[in-house]
């Protein structure tokens, strides 16, 4: 049997306490076992530095908006942007995979 001889103190709001306590009861565990199990089994996704990628993605989006405005104004004929749109979607999905977000959060 392992001996737990270290103390961990955390501060929570009353609402957080209630939610944790309810989940502890639903799991049929004591608070210590619940928190240790939750902390050790929860995978944490640490995002790589995606800031430069997001900046570039926003620049590309801005360029696409400018091109669309020129097309709509009749400055030149429409081009089939299906491939460009598909690549933007893939970039979005990859950034979200790396950063742990949903594509519509970017």
Secondary structure, DSSP 8 states (H G I E B T S, - for coil): -------------HHHHHHHHHHHHHHT--HHHHHHHHHHH---------HHHHHHHHHHHHHHHHHHHHHHHTSS-----HHHHHHHHHHHHHHHHHHT--GGG-
